[in-house]
Amino acid sequence: MTEQEIKIRQQVTRSFQEIKTVADLTKLMNEVWSFLCKGTHKRIPLKDVTYFSNYKLAKDAYYKFLIPKKNGKTREIQAPVKDLKRLQICLNFILSSLYHPHPAAKGFILGQNISDAAKPHVRMPYVFHLDLKDFFTSISLYRVKACLSLPPFNLNGDKERIAYCIANICCTNDGSRTFLPQGAPTSPILSNIVSLRLDRKLTGLAKRFSARYTRYADDITFSSYQDIASDTEFQQELARIISGQNFQIQPSKTRAEGRGYRQTVCGLTINEKVNVSKSYVKEIRLYLYLWERYGYERAQMYLDSDIKKTKENHSDIPQLSHYLNGKIQYMRMIKGNSDDTYKTLRNKFIYLYIPQWKEWEKNILDFCDAVQNSKLSIEELNKWYKTISTNINIHLLKDTPLYTSLTKALSCLTLKASDIPTQTVFKEPIHNATLLPSFLYENFSKNDPLKFITHIWDGNADNCKFEGYEDFIRKEQMAFKEITGRFKTIDKNLFYCFYGFLHNPLNNRGWGQYKIKSGWSSSWLKAWCSEHPERSPFDCPIPENKREIANNVKLNYFSDIVELFKSEFQLRPETRQLKKLLRELVRQYLNFDFHVTFELTDVKLYTNVYMIRNILSDILHDMAQRKQFPDILVRVEDLGSDYVDIILCQKDSDYYATHLQLIQETESGDFCELKRKMANLCDWYVETQCKDGAFRINYLDSIQPDRTIAEPLLSDGVKGFTHRIRIYKHYAYENPNYR
């Protein structure tokens, strides 16, 4: 918790004691919302508070959905609508500022995790578990209201109406009763507040029988040096306390674990120390082995089969990479990031997930050493910075041993960069995003001979474009040489991708996103074509020792390499590449705290796909930092014009200052780097509500490339902080407006 947050919470505590009306509560909620949103917010109107505090009016305040449970069954979640969720987020902050949790309560507590529930029971001879039945839904509105009337909230007497207001906002009604919904931001803390008396009584019971007690949500654990599970007096008193607090025991989940057996708390073993189970680690190792031995697709099939055998719900089988990453991250939380088993499995996962990792590792080590030991001139420093920022996504390195070194080096670099002239670090070209798609289409999809680096040809009379491999290479090299200068000017990074694929026989660095080391100049392709002059080079099998893995798929034929290369500069509707890319990035950067709406369509575009991916990653990573705005819209707009727009909108998130200050964001920081990456690649617009009104900021515009323009918008048309990435179609350059 930051010093600023501590001060805000202290102020909230003082202000809460002074509120007398629902209007005062609304004012306090607005102060909290302003802090949480860092000023980029819409005020909470009093009418929202009064509306949602009456469940008879707010009948559609929640939407329901199912999530899978560990046993394969489903759990119903009731999630609040956007406006109600905003109120509950504020109330959660207010309540947590006043409430001091009982030491035995371990769930939903800031700074604690599931391992804290297990630590008190380590090496205890006897462990006894029980679960509370229907934990959230058994807590009624009146129990919530009653707890709010007690210290430290003291909403009684003249303030009783405020207690009813908060309780109604935080509860839902199913027609017969009003209770805490499982899915509301306030339900966890309110369940702990209501359970405070239960925790006190069960702690007293534990002391009486020389036992230890913890509660993680509805999961209750006792441990002792005696077999309390067989103690009739203990069991009777336990049942009396729980029923006296209006909870019920779930008989099917009551169990005892004695000395000499595997003992667990919340799924963690506690015999010698808090640890994940051996079967947990064994499962991770198994799937990593299957991935390495048989390839990603076959390993995914094994996972699908295993899940279908053990779970009733088959509707949401995860991707193997996400499944393993989640398990490894959980292991890190339990065992710590210095644990040898965690580090071994994490590194194994990275080497499989990111085939070019070894090369990245060397680049990063060289970079860190050079920066921190001042081995670079200003020109070299500038070159390294561009290499790192363009080719390495730092977010993928988190939780790896190199992450700390790299962040320290980049911090060091930021200080040293003040000596570098701005125009040297970020030299802005005359922006025209129509040039690249037109250039790629004209030279590599329309005209001979470069078209045939990705289009099939052979030596047959019906399809005889070249006399053979040598003839094709000679003509292709001459044609490529003619366009080299223009290609470098338009997109230097993509030029070197093409060069590696076409003309680099050794190709130690590799080309493209996956750093593939094979291409048209590979010696094995040349030898095969000499032996099979009547066959198409695309049919050439890749030698076993040269076969690489890209996008979790093993490349077996030269045609596989060509298909992969096409994906470096084409987004094709038949492969649904853009849809897959957006969904993959959303899964990677936006976790379950976010609700993402997709409105996607298939498109055909010629562009630098790797850089587009890099740009979208940066934007989504930035959105992920603002969890108080969980509603995200991801849309692809193709209205039949000269371009396609990719729209990323974080709903209800606004800009905290004026539109003039927003324009200046590109002078330094993340927006400056984004603008550099987008130059000559795509247009970029930001639409948002600023302090002085709603605006659309045209940071990069191919029609007016020489200046940034702010266009006023109607406030009703702005849903949130919105990035609009405009990629042009190959025929857009023919429009005189872009020249």
C-alpha positions in Angstrom: 0.0 0.0 0.0 1.5 3.4 -1.0 1.8 6.3 1.4 -0.8 8.2 -0.6 -3.3 5.4 -0.3 -2.7 5.2 3.5 -3.4 8.9 3.8 -6.6 8.6 1.6 -7.8 5.7 3.8 -7.2 7.7 6.9 -9.2 10.6 5.4 -12.0 8.2 4.4 -12.2 6.8 7.9 -12.6 10.3 9.4 -15.1 11.4 6.7 -17.2 8.3 7.2 -17.7 9.0 10.9 -19.1 12.4 9.9 -21.7 11.4 7.3 -25.3 11.9 8.2 -27.3 11.4 5.0 -27.2 9.3 1.8 -26.1 12.5 0.0 -23.0 12.6 2.3 -22.3 9.0 1.5 -22.5 9.8 -2.3 -20.0 12.7 -1.8 -17.6 10.4 0.0 -18.0 7.8 -2.8 -17.1 10.4 -5.4 -13.9 11.3 -3.5 -12.9 7.7 -3.4 -13.8 7.2 -7.1 -11.7 10.2 -8.0 -8.7 8.7 -6.2 -9.2 5.3 -7.7 -9.4 6.7 -11.2 -6.7 9.3 -10.6 -9.0 12.0 -11.8 -10.2 10.3 -15.0 -13.7 9.7 -13.9 -17.4 10.6 -14.3 -19.1 11.7 -11.1 -21.5 9.3 -9.3 -24.9 10.9 -9.3 -27.1 10.7 -6.2 -29.9 9.2 -8.4 -27.7 6.1 -9.0 -27.2 5.6 -5.3 -30.9 5.9 -4.6 -31.9 3.8 -7.6 -29.6 0.8 -6.8 -30.5 0.9 -3.1 -34.1 -0.2 -4.0 -34.0 -3.7 -5.4 -37.6 -3.4 -6.5 -36.6 -0.7 -9.0 -33.2 -2.1 -9.9 -34.4 -5.5 -11.1 -31.8 -5.9 -13.8 -28.8 -4.9 -11.7 -27.0 -8.2 -12.1 -26.2 -10.5 -15.0 -25.6 -14.2 -14.4 -23.1 -16.6 -15.9 -21.5 -19.9 -15.0 -17.9 -20.7 -14.3 -16.3 -24.2 -14.0 -15.5 -25.6 -10.6 -12.6 -27.9 -9.8 -14.9 -30.9 -9.8 -16.1 -30.2 -13.3 -19.5 -28.8 -12.2 -20.4 -25.1 -12.6 -20.9 -22.2 -10.2 -23.3 -19.4 -10.8 -21.9 -15.9 -10.7 -24.0 -12.8 -10.3 -22.0 -9.9 -11.6 -23.2 -6.3 -11.2 -23.9 -4.0 -14.2 -21.4 -1.3 -14.8 -23.0 1.6 -12.8 -23.7 -0.6 -9.8 -20.2 -2.1 -9.9 -18.8 1.4 -9.7 -20.8 2.0 -6.5 -19.7 -1.3 -5.0 -16.0 -0.7 -5.8 -16.2 2.6 -3.9 -18.0 1.0 -1.0 -15.5 -1.8 -0.9 -12.7 0.8 -0.5 -14.6 2.6 2.2 -15.5 -0.5 4.2 -11.9 -1.9 3.9 -10.6 1.4 5.3 -12.6 1.1 8.5 -12.7 -2.7 8.9 -9.9 -4.5 10.8 -10.0 -8.3 9.9 -9.9 -10.9 12.6 -6.4 -12.6 12.7 -8.0 -16.0 11.9 -9.7 -14.7 8.7 -7.3 -15.3 5.8 -9.5 -14.9 2.7 -10.1 -11.6 0.8 -7.5 -9.8 3.0 -5.2 -7.3 1.5 -1.6 -8.5 1.5 -2.5 -12.2 2.3 -3.0 -15.2 0.0 -4.0 -18.8 0.3 -0.7 -19.9 1.8 -1.3 -17.7 4.9 -4.3 -19.9 5.7 -2.1 -23.0 5.6 1.0 -21.7 7.5 -0.4 -21.9 11.1 -1.1 -25.6 10.6 2.3 -26.8 9.3 3.6 -29.9 11.1 0.6 -30.3 13.3 -0.3 -34.0 14.1 -4.0 -33.7 13.5 -5.9 -31.5 11.0 -9.7 -31.1 10.8 -11.6 -29.4 7.9 -15.1 -28.4 7.3 -16.9 -26.1 4.8 -19.8 -23.7 5.3 -22.8 -24.4 3.0 -23.9 -21.7 0.6 -21.6 -19.2 2.3 -22.4 -16.0 0.4 -26.1 -16.6 -0.3 -26.7 -17.5 3.4 -25.8 -14.0 4.4 -29.0 -11.9 4.3 -29.5 -8.2 3.8 -30.6 -7.8 7.4 -27.4 -9.5 8.7 -25.4 -7.0 6.6 -27.4 -4.1 7.9 -27.1 -5.3 11.5 -23.3 -5.5 11.2 -23.1 -2.0 9.8 -24.9 -0.6 12.8 -22.0 -1.9 15.1 -18.5 -0.5 15.5 -16.5 0.5 13.6 -19.3 1.6 11.2 -21.8 2.8 13.8 -24.6 3.3 11.3 -27.4 3.3 13.9 -30.1 5.7 15.1 -30.4 8.6 12.7 -27.9 6.9 10.4 -29.8 3.7 10.1 -31.0 4.7 6.6 -27.4 4.8 5.4 -26.9 1.2 6.6 -30.0 0.1 4.7 -28.8 2.0 1.6 -25.3 0.3 1.7 -26.8 -3.2 2.4 -29.3 -2.8 -0.5 -26.6 -1.7 -2.9 -24.5 -4.7 -1.9 -27.2 -7.4 -1.9 -29.5 -9.0 -4.6 -33.0 -10.4 -4.5 -34.2 -13.6 -6.2 -37.9 -13.0 -5.5 -38.0 -14.7 -2.1 -35.0 -13.4 -0.2 -32.2 -10.8 -0.4 -28.6 -11.9 0.1 -25.0 -11.3 -0.9 -24.3 -12.2 -4.5 -21.3 -14.2 -5.4 -19.6 -11.9 -8.0 -20.0 -8.4 -6.4 -16.9 -6.5 -5.3 -18.3 -6.0 -1.9 -19.4 -9.5 -1.1 -15.9 -10.8 0.2 -15.4 -8.0 2.7 -19.0 -8.1 3.9 -18.8 -11.8 4.4 -15.7 -11.3 6.6 -17.5 -8.5 8.5 -20.6 -10.7 9.1 -18.3 -13.6 10.1 -16.4 -11.6 12.7 -18.4 -13.0 15.6 -18.0 -16.5 14.2 -14.3 -16.1 14.0 -14.1 -14.8 17.6 -16.2 -17.8 19.0 -14.3 -20.4 17.0 -10.9 -18.9 18.0 -12.1 -19.2 21.6 -13.2 -22.8 21.0 -9.7 -23.6 19.5 -7.9 -22.1 22.5 -10.1 -24.2 24.9 -9.0 -27.4 23.1 -5.4 -26.3 22.5 -6.0 -26.1 18.8 -5.3 -23.6 16.0 -8.0 -22.1 13.8 -8.2 -20.3 10.4 -10.9 -19.5 8.0 -10.4 -18.9 4.3 -13.8 -17.7 3.0 -16.0 -20.8 3.7 -13.1 -23.2 4.3 -12.6 -23.7 8.0 -9.5 -25.5 9.4 -8.5 -26.6 12.9 -5.2 -28.3 13.8 -4.0 -29.7 17.1 -1.9 -32.2 19.0 -5.0 -34.2 19.9 -7.5 -35.9 17.7 -10.3 -33.2 18.0 -12.2 -34.8 15.1 -13.1 -37.7 17.5 -13.8 -35.4 20.5 -17.6 -35.4 21.0 -17.6 -32.3 23.2 -15.5 -30.4 20.6 -17.8 -31.4 17.8 -21.0 -30.6 19.7 -19.7 -27.1 20.6 -18.5 -26.5 17.1 -21.9 -27.4 15.6 -23.7 -25.2 18.2 -21.5 -22.1 17.4 -21.9 -22.4 13.6 -25.6 -22.9 13.7 -25.9 -20.1 16.3 -24.3 -17.8 13.8 -26.8 -18.8 11.1 -24.4 -20.9 9.0 -24.6 -24.5 8.1 -21.9 -27.2 7.8 -21.5 -29.0 4.4 -21.2 -32.6 5.6 -19.7 -33.9 2.3 -16.7 -31.7 2.8 -15.9 -32.5 6.4 -12.7 -34.5 6.8 -9.9 -35.3 9.3 -6.2 -35.9 8.5 -4.0 -37.6 11.0 -0.3 -38.1 11.6 1.5 -40.1 8.8 -0.9 -39.1 6.0 -0.7 -36.3 3.5 -2.2 -33.2 5.2 -3.6 -30.3 3.2 -5.2 -26.9 3.8 -6.9 -25.2 0.8 -5.2 -27.7 -1.5 -1.7 -27.0 -0.2 0.4 -29.7 1.6 1.5 -28.8 5.2 3.3 -31.9 6.5 6.7 -30.2 6.5 6.1 -26.8 5.0 3.5 -25.1 2.9 3.9 -26.5 -0.6 2.0 -27.6 -3.7 1.4 -31.3 -4.0 3.7 -33.6 -5.8 0.9 -34.4 -8.3 0.6 -30.7 -9.1 4.3 -30.5 -10.0 4.2 -33.8 -11.8 1.3 -32.6 -14.0 3.2 -29.5 -15.1 6.3 -31.6 -15.9 4.2 -34.1 -17.9 2.6 -31.5 -20.2 6.0 -29.7 -20.7 7.5 -33.0 -21.7 4.6 -33.8 -24.1 5.0 -30.3 -25.6 8.7 -30.7 -26.1 8.5 -34.3 -27.3 5.5 -34.2 -29.6 4.8 -30.6 -30.3 2.2 -28.1 -29.0 -0.8 -29.4 -31.0 -0.5 -33.0 -29.8 0.1 -31.9 -26.2 -3.0 -29.8 -26.4 -4.9 -32.9 -27.5 -3.7 -34.7 -24.4 -4.9 -31.8 -22.2 -8.3 -31.8 -23.9 -8.6 -35.5 -23.4 -7.6 -35.4 -19.7 -10.0 -32.5 -18.9 -12.9 -34.3 -20.7 -12.3 -37.4 -18.5 -12.3 -35.6 -15.2 -14.8 -32.8 -15.7 -18.5 -32.6 -16.7 -18.2 -29.2 -18.2 -16.3 -29.3 -21.5 -17.3 -25.9 -22.8 -14.2 -23.9 -21.8 -11.1 -26.0 -22.3 -8.1 -23.7 -21.9 -5.1 -23.3 -24.2 -2.2 -25.4 -23.0 0.1 -22.4 -22.8 -2.3 -20.5 -20.6 -3.0 -23.6 -18.5 0.6 -24.2 -17.8 1.5 -20.5 -17.2 -1.3 -20.2 -14.7 -0.1 -23.3 -12.8 3.5 -22.1 -12.8 2.5 -18.6 -11.5 0.5 -20.2 -8.7 3.5 -22.3 -7.8 5.6 -19.1 -7.7 3.1 -17.5 -5.2 3.3 -20.6 -2.9 7.0 -21.5 -3.2 8.5 -18.1 -3.9 10.4 -17.0 -7.0 13.7 -18.2 -5.7 12.6 -21.9 -5.5 14.6 -24.1 -7.7 11.7 -26.2 -8.9 9.7 -23.1 -9.9 12.7 -21.6 -11.7 13.4 -24.8 -13.6 9.7 -25.2 -14.8 9.3 -21.5 -15.6 12.5 -21.5 -17.7 11.4 -24.7 -19.5 8.0 -23.1 -20.2 9.6 -19.9 -21.6 12.0 -21.9 -23.9 9.0 -23.7 -25.4 6.6 -20.8 -25.5 9.2 -18.3 -27.0 11.4 -20.2 -29.5 13.7 -17.2 -29.9 14.3 -16.9 -26.2 17.9 -17.9 -26.2 18.8 -15.1 -28.7 16.7 -12.6 -26.7 18.6 -13.7 -23.6 21.9 -12.9 -25.1 20.7 -9.6 -26.5 19.4 -8.6 -23.1 22.5 -9.6 -21.2 24.7 -7.6 -23.7 22.4 -4.6 -23.4 22.3 -4.6 -19.6 26.0 -4.9 -19.3 26.7 -2.2 -21.9 24.3 0.3 -20.3 25.2 -0.2 -16.6 29.0 -0.1 -17.3 28.8 2.9 -19.6 30.3 1.1 -22.6 28.2 2.8 -25.2 28.6 6.0 -27.1 25.5 8.1 -27.6 25.0 6.7 -31.1 25.4 3.1 -29.9 23.1 3.8 -27.0 20.4 5.0 -29.4 20.9 2.0 -31.6 20.5 -0.4 -28.6 17.4 1.3 -27.4 15.7 1.0 -30.7 16.7 -2.7 -30.9 15.4 -3.5 -27.5 12.1 -1.5 -27.7 11.3 -2.8 -31.2 12.2 -6.5 -30.9 11.7 -7.4 -27.2 8.4 -7.1 -25.4 9.5 -6.5 -21.8 6.1 -7.7 -20.5 6.8 -11.2 -21.6 10.0 -11.3 -19.5 8.2 -10.7 -16.2 8.9 -13.3 -13.5 12.2 -14.3 -15.2 15.7 -13.8 -13.8 16.5 -11.2 -16.5 13.5 -9.0 -15.7 15.2 -7.1 -12.8 18.4 -6.6 -14.8 16.5 -5.3 -17.9 14.3 -2.9 -15.9 17.4 -1.6 -14.1 19.2 -1.1 -17.4 16.2 0.7 -19.0 16.0 2.9 -15.9 19.7 3.7 -16.3 19.2 4.3 -20.0 16.4 6.8 -19.3 18.8 8.9 -17.2 21.5 8.7 -19.8 19.1 9.5 -22.6 18.8 13.1 -21.5 22.2 13.6 -23.1 20.9 12.4 -26.5 19.2 15.0 -28.7 15.5 14.3 -29.0 15.6 14.3 -32.8 18.2 11.6 -32.7 16.3 9.2 -30.4 12.9 9.8 -32.0 13.3 11.1 -35.5 9.9 11.5 -36.9 9.5 10.7 -40.7 6.9 12.4 -42.8 4.0 10.1 -42.0 2.1 8.3 -44.7 0.6 5.0 -43.7 -0.7 4.2 -47.2 2.8 3.7 -48.6 3.6 0.3 -47.0 0.5 -1.6 -48.0 0.6 -0.3 -51.6 4.4 -1.1 -51.8 3.9 -4.7 -50.4 0.9 -5.4 -52.7 2.5 -4.1 -55.9 5.9 -5.8 -55.4 5.1 -9.1 -53.6 1.5 -10.0 -54.6 1.0 -8.5 -58.1 4.3 -8.3 -60.1 6.7 -11.0 -61.3 9.1 -12.3 -60.1 8.9 -11.2 -56.4 5.3 -12.4 -56.3 6.5 -16.0 -56.6 8.5 -15.9 -53.4 5.1 -16.8 -51.8 3.1 -18.1 -54.8 3.6 -21.7 -55.9 5.4 -22.4 -59.2 7.2 -25.5 -60.6 8.9 -26.8 -63.7 5.8 -28.2 -65.4 4.8 -26.8 -68.8 1.5 -25.6 -67.4 3.1 -23.6 -64.6 6.5 -22.9 -65.9 7.5 -19.4 -64.6 11.2 -20.1 -64.3 13.7 -22.5 -65.8 14.5 -23.7 -62.3 15.6 -22.7 -58.8 18.8 -21.0 -60.0 16.9 -19.0 -62.6 14.3 -17.9 -60.0 16.9 -16.8 -57.5 18.8 -14.8 -60.1 15.7 -12.9 -61.3 14.3 -12.5 -57.8 17.7 -11.0 -56.6 17.7 -8.5 -59.5 14.2 -7.4 -58.8 14.7 -7.1 -55.0 17.9 -5.0 -55.5 15.9 -2.5 -57.5 13.4 -1.9 -54.7 15.9 -2.1 -51.8 16.4 1.6 -51.3 12.6 2.4 -51.3 11.8 -0.6 -49.1 14.4 0.5 -46.4 12.9 4.0 -46.4 9.4 2.8 -45.9 9.9 0.1 -43.3 13.5 -0.9 -42.4 12.5 -3.6 -39.9 10.3 -5.4 -42.4 13.0 -5.0 -45.1 15.4 -7.0 -43.0 12.7 -9.7 -42.4 12.4 -10.1 -46.2 16.2 -10.0 -46.6 16.6 -12.8 -44.1 14.0 -14.9 -45.8 15.4 -14.4 -49.3 19.1 -13.7 -49.3 20.8 -14.7 -46.1 22.2 -18.3 -46.5 23.7 -18.5 -42.9 20.9 -16.5 -41.3 22.2 -16.9 -37.8 19.9 -14.2 -36.4 16.7 -15.5 -38.1 13.9 -13.5 -39.6 10.4 -12.5 -38.4 8.7 -12.9 -35.1 9.9 -16.4 -34.5 13.5 -15.8 -35.8 13.3 -18.6 -38.4 16.8 -19.5 -39.7 15.7 -21.0 -43.1 14.6 -19.4 -46.3 15.0 -19.3 -50.1 18.8 -19.2 -49.9 19.1 -22.3 -47.5 21.6 -24.8 -48.9 19.3 -27.8 -48.2 16.6 -26.2 -50.4 19.1 -25.5 -53.2 20.4 -29.1 -53.1 16.8 -30.6 -53.1 15.8 -28.4 -56.1 18.8 -29.6 -58.1 17.8 -33.2 -57.4 14.1 -32.6 -58.2 14.0 -30.0 -61.0 10.5 -31.0 -62.0 9.1 -30.4 -58.5 8.0 -27.2 -56.9 10.4 -25.8 -54.2 7.4 -25.6 -52.0 7.2 -29.4 -51.8 10.7 -29.7 -50.4 10.8 -31.4 -47.0 12.8 -29.7 -44.4 15.8 -31.8 -43.1 15.0 -33.1 -39.6 17.8 -31.2 -38.0 16.6 -28.0 -39.5 13.0 -28.2 -38.5 11.9 -25.4 -36.3 8.8 -24.6 -34.2 6.8 -21.5 -34.8 3.4 -20.5 -33.2 3.6 -23.9 -31.4 3.6 -25.8 -34.8 6.5 -27.7 -36.2 7.6 -26.7 -39.7 8.0 -29.8 -41.9 8.0 -28.5 -45.5 9.3 -25.4 -47.2 5.7 -24.5 -47.9 5.2 -24.2 -44.1 8.0 -21.7 -43.9 6.5 -19.7 -46.8 3.0 -19.7 -45.1 4.7 -18.4 -41.9 6.5 -15.7 -43.9 3.3 -14.6 -45.5 1.9 -14.0 -42.0 4.7 -11.5 -41.4 3.3 -9.0 -43.9 -0.3 -10.1 -44.6 -3.4 -10.3 -42.5 -5.7 -12.8 -44.4 -9.4 -13.5 -43.9 -9.0 -17.2 -44.7 -6.7 -17.7 -41.8 -8.7 -15.3 -39.5 -5.3 -14.0 -38.4 -6.4 -10.6 -37.0 -9.2 -12.2 -35.0 -6.8 -14.8 -33.5 -4.2 -12.1 -32.8 -6.6 -9.9 -30.9 -8.1 -12.7 -28.9 -4.6 -14.0 -28.0 -3.4 -10.6 -26.8 -6.5 -10.0 -24.8 -6.0 -13.4 -23.0 -2.4 -12.5 -22.4 -2.8 -9.0 -21.0 -6.4 -8.8 -19.6 -7.2 -11.3 -16.8 -10.5 -12.3 -15.2 -10.8 -8.8 -13.7 -11.9 -7.6 -17.1 -15.0 -8.1 -19.1 -14.1 -7.9 -22.8 -16.6 -7.5 -25.7 -15.4 -8.5 -29.1 -16.8 -7.1 -32.3 -14.5 -8.6 -34.9 -14.5 -9.1 -38.7 -12.2 -10.8 -41.2 -10.0 -8.5 -43.2 -7.3 -8.6 -45.8 -4.4 -6.2 -45.2 -0.7 -5.8 -46.1 1.3 -4.5 -43.2 4.1 -5.1 -40.7 2.2 -7.7 -38.6 4.9 -8.0 -35.9 4.9 -4.2 -35.3 1.1 -4.1 -35.2 1.2 -6.9 -32.6 3.8 -4.9 -30.6 1.6 -1.8 -30.7 -1.6 -3.6 -29.6 0.4 -5.3 -26.8 1.5 -2.0 -25.4 -2.0 -0.5 -25.5 -3.6 -3.6 -23.8 -0.8 -3.7 -21.2 -1.6 -0.1 -20.3 -5.3 -0.8 -20.0 -4.5 -3.7 -17.7 -3.1 -1.3 -15.2 -6.5 0.4 -14.7 -8.5 -2.4 -13.2 -11.1 0.0 -11.9 -12.4 0.2 -15.5 -13.0 -3.5 -16.3 -15.2 -3.1 -19.3 -13.2 -3.3 -22.6 -14.4 -3.1 -26.2 -12.3 -4.7 -28.9 -13.7 -3.9 -32.4 -12.5 -4.2 -36.0 -14.3 -1.8 -38.3 -14.3 -2.4 -42.1 -16.8 0.0 -43.6 -15.8 -0.7 -47.2 -13.5 2.3 -47.4 -9.8 2.6 -47.9 -8.9 1.5 -44.4 -9.7 -0.8 -41.5 -9.9 0.5 -37.9 -8.9 -1.5 -34.8 -10.7 0.1 -31.9 -9.6 -0.5 -28.2 -11.9 1.2 -25.8 -11.7 1.2 -22.0 -15.2 2.2 -21.1 -15.8 5.0 -18.5 -12.1 5.8 -18.4 -11.5 9.4 -19.2 -8.4 11.7 -19.3 -7.6 13.5 -16.1 -6.5 16.9 -17.7 -7.2 19.1 -20.6 -7.0 18.1 -24.3 -3.9 20.3 -24.7 -2.1 18.3 -22.1 -3.2 15.1 -23.8 -1.6 16.4 -27.1 1.7 16.8 -25.2 1.6 13.2 -24.0 3.6 12.2 -27.1 6.5 14.4 -26.2 7.8 11.7 -23.7 6.9 8.4 -22.1 4.7 5.6 -23.4 2.8 7.7 -25.9 6.0 9.0 -27.4 7.2 5.4 -27.9 3.8 4.4 -29.4 3.9 7.2 -31.9 7.4 6.3 -33.0 6.3 2.7 -33.6 3.3 3.7 -35.6 5.0 6.2 -37.9 4.5 5.2 -41.6 2.7 2.1 -40.4 -0.8 3.2 -39.3 -2.8 6.3 -38.3 -3.5 6.8 -34.6 -6.4 8.6 -33.0 -7.4 8.9 -29.3 -11.0 9.7 -28.4 -11.8 10.6 -24.8 -13.5 12.9 -22.4 -11.1 15.5 -21.1 -11.5 18.1 -18.3 -12.5 20.7 -21.0 -14.8 18.5 -23.0 -14.7 15.5 -25.3 -12.0 15.4 -28.0 -10.5 13.3 -30.7 -6.7 13.8 -30.9 -5.3 12.9 -34.3 -1.7 12.0 -33.3 -0.9 10.4 -36.7 -3.0 11.2 -39.8 -1.9 10.4 -43.3 -4.1 13.2 -44.7 -2.6 15.9 -42.4 0.7 14.3 -41.4 2.6 17.4 -40.4 0.6 18.3 -37.2 -1.5 16.9 -34.4 -5.1 18.1 -34.5 -7.8 18.1 -31.8 -11.4 17.7 -32.9 -14.2 18.4 -30.4 -16.7 15.6 -30.1 -20.1 15.2 -28.5 -19.7 13.8 -25.0 -22.5 11.3 -25.5 -20.5 9.7 -28.3 -17.4 9.0 -26.2 -17.8 5.7 -24.2 -14.3 5.8 -22.7 -10.6 6.2 -23.4 -10.4 4.9 -26.9 -7.5 4.1 -29.2 -8.3 4.0 -32.9 -5.6 2.3 -35.0 -6.1 2.8 -38.7 -4.4 0.4 -41.2 -4.8 1.2 -44.9 -5.7 -1.2 -47.7 -3.3 -1.6 -50.5 -5.3 0.6 -53.0 -5.6 3.5 -50.6 -2.4 5.2 -52.0 -4.3 5.7 -55.3 -6.5 8.2 -53.4 -5.0 11.7 -54.0 -5.9 12.8 -50.5 -3.0 10.7 -49.1 -0.3 12.0 -51.4 
